[in-house]
């Protein structure tokens, strides 16, 4: 990634992610696409290699988080938005009245990009007051970058699993804006919750499933506004998805 300038990455890669994730193939017939596809392919290939390395135990999950964050550090989305009419790109989206709209198109074929990516991807689209509800992951490595809008973002370490509760501890509680990112693994910042505070908001997500072979992957839901216990910890009640969306969606 060293040969990529911030401007080249900003105008190319994240521009591609926005349009690929929201409109699928807007750039397919655009001459501009030919100049940015190699940059996009290199960045996505780097993410793919990191996914393979964490699944192949060449990297620990904590090392994966650190290296993915290094890739996200080159993003300058405020600069990117000077080149992209984001409002126009998203004008026809129908947001959900509860929770997030998950957009999961396929990436167009790009020379140099592996056809079978080890990670999944999606864009979460939310209107003001709606949330990616509080949840954690089992056997997943996940990363997020805010593409547009403003969010209240919270993370928690998942310390213990009880029969009806999780013992968690707050780690991050701050505003997230364009270009801000976070990562999740079984070992660090496993629980997260994002609430849109602007009129609309968009988060690009990648996720590596089945990090440890033989174990299933999935979400777990909880109520982080639980009982305060010693050491700044919280005993958070486990929830079903429907109740989590009713409370926080």
Steps between C-alpha positions, in 0.01 A plus 500: 500500500801734538495609136137613527461866584220611730342690213514202263349274764238755595383576148529140386453227754238641733319657206476151358383354829223757526368441151564125495321460829207728420452492125697192399620585151482877459866515399489202266450713189690803628849571366597627845457147625800381302732725699368401841437127460866401552513702823175348620617151413826545691326623814235230494764237428687618810185456707449158346855389585454613860179296515680194370784554749272523803308190393826320429639596842783702348355795689325511835164675508659793684768527232229490232324791670820705511586439135148571373505826693828587326320467167214719617741769618564610143135594452422872476126496445437873543732545202327217315160661537624799301508270198180301556143624509403268782151643535428428133641148525269412787192703409278200420580282800205400716623500857352271760280636776684275743866406492730507200452431132768251396621534141694198372573526128787314340814684401536538124782299346828686540831388355728397784219444747447139617167360387440312826552751779545350844309789657140606459402864458195719534399859554267593785268790418314666787284802553521726804433330832531147359772262617716209409372350824725386787643163410811288509646230281600140534805387304513807275749775416326819390590854399297815436567837341247786497440612143261783568306654789553510873457227760519437872733202519549271797713189547535260790730214582307176549660357813276209604198308373241402758179307450283809455753784499829621358756672720628794295718806554483828301803571282389765246231767535529790255372659185588341166505700176614442140825307493478379859534126541504220754574129505361203689629156591421233757778649714454878481205741471267211423173680580405809297209736447469787251217754503456751216488860622492668157205490260654197327812294559693228317751247635709270281560161663724203431475174692706182509289204611610171655836635616552182700417193292225278635322774693191681376484877449215733584361793694398512865272776629495666841386799702815697593304718743512229760611463858821682595739273688856532628791621290287703259337186366136451400282190529307527173189293436503278192232588246339349198541699179137620496525642851834667423347677199191597700714658772776654295422476128 
